Amino acid sequence: MIIEFLIVVRLAEDTEIVDVIHECLAKVLEDNLNEFDDDAVKRMVIPRVQRLGDYGAEENAEPHCRMLFGFALDLPEETANAD
């Protein structure tokens, strides 16, 4: 099953959005009693679109950047509770 997403992310300088998505997906799969190794989970996330916006700073003066990020999740047929 392939599910497509398009999100807007406010990134800190040291944030890798793909790593965050991998971690979240691994946790959700584990919570739903799925057992996939880390490499299999990484292959499930397919980056599609990445567009950087302007850099700025919040009230606390931490620099950040907004990014439009599109990706697909390719979940195997044997995934329990895929919905």
Residue, then its C-alpha position, 0 to 999 in steps of 0.5 A: m500500500i502506498i500512501e502519499f503525504l505533503i507537509v510543511v516543516r519548520l526545520a532547525e539547523d540540525t534537523e533531518i526530516v527523513d530521519v524524523i519520519h523514519e523514527c516515527l514510522a518505526k515507532v508506529l509500526e512497533d506499536n501496532l505489533n509489526e516487526f521490521d528491521d531498521d533498513a526495511v523501515k528506511r526503504m518504506v519512506i520515499p522522498r518525492v518533493q523538497r522545496l526550501g523556503d526562507y530562513g528566519a528566526e522565532e521570538n527566541a532567536e533560534p534560526h529555522c527554515r520552512m520546507l515543503f516536503g512530499f514523501a510516500l510510505d510504501l507499506p508491505e502487504e503483510t503490515a498489520n493495521a496498515d490503516 
